[in-house]
Amino acid sequence: MHAAAPTPSAHPGKPAVFRLPALREELNLHPGPALASGEPSWTLEDPVRNGFFRIDWMTFEILRRWELGAPDAIARSVDEETALNATLEDVAAVLAFLQENQLLRPDPLASSRALAERHKAAGGTLATRLLHGYLFFRIPLVKPDAWLNRVAPSFNWLFSNGFLRLTLLALLVGGVLVWRQWDVFRSTLADSFTPSGILAYALALTFVKCAHELGHALTAKRHGCHVPTMGLAFLVLWPVPYTDTNDVWRLPEKRKRLGVAAAGVRTELLIAVWATLAWTLLPDGLLRAMAFPLATTTWIATLAINASPFMRFDGYFVLSDWLDIPNLHARAFALARWDLRERLFGLGEPPPEYFPRRRHWGLIAFAWSVWIYRLVLFLGIAVLVYHFFIKLLGILLFCIEMSWFVIRPIANEIKVWRSLAPPLKRSGRARTSFIVLLALVLLALVPWPTRVQSGALLRPTQVFPLHAPEHAQVTSLPFQEGARVAQGQQLIGFAAPESKSRREALDAQAERLRWQIGASSFDAEQRAGSAVLREQLATLEAQLALLGEEEARYAPRAPFAGVLRDVEPELAPGVWVGRNERVAVLVGEGAHEASSYLDEETVRRVAVGDSAHFYPEGLSGPVLKVKVANIDRDATRVLPGGPWAAQWATAQGGPVQARERNGAWYPEHAVYRVSFTVEEPAGALAGRAWRGKVVIDGNWEAPGARFVRSLAALLRREAGF
């Protein structure tokens, strides 16, 4: 409702004199606390709407003289009777405040039209009403004031010093007992994430929140305040209990206001302390099972949500009362926005409010903390809403969340900047800020030479792992760890007695068949069966060749010259080794190769022929020049086997996120293998495998291109139905 504008009373031959509209008769004034500047304050109460307004000394003196009717008379009276220097602008500011908050008596001739206009403006369009209804609305459920008057004395023991000391003792005992049963507590917490456990947590949370609001109401009633309503508030369709305790604003003592603001948190902490102690003392059963969700839920909900000053929960009101700064968020935001404009544009405008230096910078830092916290929180809520509802509705609600909570505040600030266009054109700092912004945009859009860095593995090209044959016994060990071996030399000797007996038997059979085939030329009957004898001999010779290959495994020889590495330390003549057990590795001293795995976003910036450098892990060797030799066209499904397979997985300290299953490592995301040729001698790195990193001189790319591609991929993926 808009109050009628002051109307001039015209008198012939005299200048027009404005008459101020009268104040509403039911308004009340209460003494308030001293402000941060030291000046007194008062609280103006609107009992019809249960609204309260903190006013300063100047406003109070002007309202005391409101019956004078004329702005100049009021300003002159304040000047003459107080130490204040009032002006007509001060009176006009108070008039605007009274009109905006409907604290003036309406003009009977224009009240109907003014009420209709205010109602229409407050209601907004249908879309605006639906949006506000979705984001926040309240449903009053009960009027508890009369009931609280009757029951409040029964809860006085909760506020006694004796109960406080007893609760502190319960906290100490419960904490010690939980520490002693920590394994049981942790396992119970892990086992409670079941459908029935989640239901128990939901019921516990409902009970705790109802007790939270009852704590506010009882504390307010203890200090003589009126509690008109209690009900449910819906924040983005999420129900939250609320209690109307606006009446505490007329309490001049900060201690009492802080007590009401902190009553909800105090109630939850009381429940948490006693529920924790009950869980440690009660035997297994229903009561102990009920105490556990009360203990865990209450601690988490109180410390993580209600105690936070970044949202308008209890922590915010406690901090606001402690600092004695009503509307803390709005005033801190206004100061931070002013500071931002001054830093960017240097307009030289006065701050919206003056505070001591430490409080000034503290409020600015607090505002930025709230903005960052809310940005992360609202983004999380928007994503949660998107995934919670069906896709089409989720997209719509996601856009509403982002536009209202994130885009709208930024757009409003930019609108203010646009209104400052004339002074911005004259500001040197504004031009500097524009040049810096333009430079940042160019840095994001102009392609720059990029370097791709990834974990890599350098190893010799020639690697011969030495595995033991079946049921082998070491007979000789001619070389030790680090020995140089020439091509063709026997690396190790194994004995297999059954192999020797099989060869003797096969040789005897083959010799007999050869004799029979040779003698068949003298006998016609034997000559007719010579074809069968020759087939039997061929079979025996094939068995002898196969046996020879098996015997070669018992006396393995070096396929190339190299160095013997990773010799099993327990090897010695007479020791038996298992089948396929790796006993050593022969590593060639010639060429080396490097390889790495890149994700699909990074691999597009690399091409065959790009130069790179390999840096060994820990800088324990020289830096090698390498060149991209090959890039796999298909993503790697399983990391390669071999002696160093596990070194690629992050679980083994490698660069690729992979999971192990049945001895094989499977990448969590699409990765592509990139191979490198080493263009210079390995030097001190020769003869061994080295884990390190490779830095590739990739293609030129704009820094913002990756963000654009990721956003486009996200939109393309989520746009499909």
Sequence and secondary structure as in RCSB ss.txt:
>XXXX:A:sequence
MHAAAPTPSAHPGKPAVFRLPALREELNLHPGPALASGEPSWTLEDPVRNGFFRIDWMTFEILRRWELGAPDAIA
RSVDEETALNATLEDVAAVLAFLQENQLLRPDPLASSRALAERHKAAGGTLATRLLHGYLFFRIPLVKPDAWLNR
VAPSFNWLFSNGFLRLTLLALLVGGVLVWRQWDVFRSTLADSFTPSGILAYALALTFVKCAHELGHALTAKRHGC
HVPTMGLAFLVLWPVPYTDTNDVWRLPEKRKRLGVAAAGVRTELLIAVWATLAWTLLPDGLLRAMAFPLATTTWI
ATLAINASPFMRFDGYFVLSDWLDIPNLHARAFALARWDLRERLFGLGEPPPEYFPRRRHWGLIAFAWSVWIYRL
VLFLGIAVLVYHFFIKLLGILLFCIEMSWFVIRPIANEIKVWRSLAPPLKRSGRARTSFIVLLALVLLALVPWPT
RVQSGALLRPTQVFPLHAPEHAQVTSLPFQEGARVAQGQQLIGFAAPESKSRREALDAQAERLRWQIGASSFDAE
QRAGSAVLREQLATLEAQLALLGEEEARYAPRAPFAGVLRDVEPELAPGVWVGRNERVAVLVGEGAHEASSYLDE
ETVRRVAVGDSAHFYPEGLSGPVLKVKVANIDRDATRVLPGGPWAAQWATAQGGPVQARERNGAWYPEHAVYRVS
FTVEEPAGALAGRAWRGKVVIDGNWEAPGARFVRSLAALLRREAGF
>XXXX:A:secstr
      EEEEETTEEEEEE   B TT EEEE    TTS   EEEEETTTTEEEEE HHHHHHHHTGGG  HHHHH
HHHHHHSS    HHHHHHHHHHHHHTT B   TTTHHHHHHHHHHHHH  HHHHHHHHHHEEEEEEE  HHHHHH
HGGGGGGGGSHHHHHHHHHHHHHHHHHHHHTHHHHHHHHHHT SHHHHHHHHHHHHHHHHHHHHHHHHHHHHTT 
    EEEEEETTEEEEEE  GGGGG   HHHHHHHHTHHHHHHHHHHHHHHHHHHHS SSHHHHHHHHHHHHHHH
HIIIIIT SSSSSHHHHHHHHHHT SSHHHHHHHHHHHHHHHHHH      SS   HHHHHHHHHHHHHHHHHHH
HHHHHHHHHHHHHS HHHHHHHHHHHIIIIIIHHHHHHHHHHHHTHHHHHH HHHHHHHHHHHHHHHHHHS B  
EEEEEEEEEES EEEEE  TTEEEEE    TT EE TT B  EEE HHHHHHHHHHHHHHHHHHHHHHHGGG HH
HHHTHHHHHHHHHHHHHHHHHHHHHHHHTS B SS EEEES  TT  TT EE TT EEEEEEESS EEEEEEEEH
HHHTT  TT EEEEEEGGG S  EEEEEEEE SS  SS   STTGGGGBGGGT SB EEEETTEEEESS EEEEE
EEE S  GGGTTS EEEEEEEE   B HHHHHHHHHHHHHHHHH  
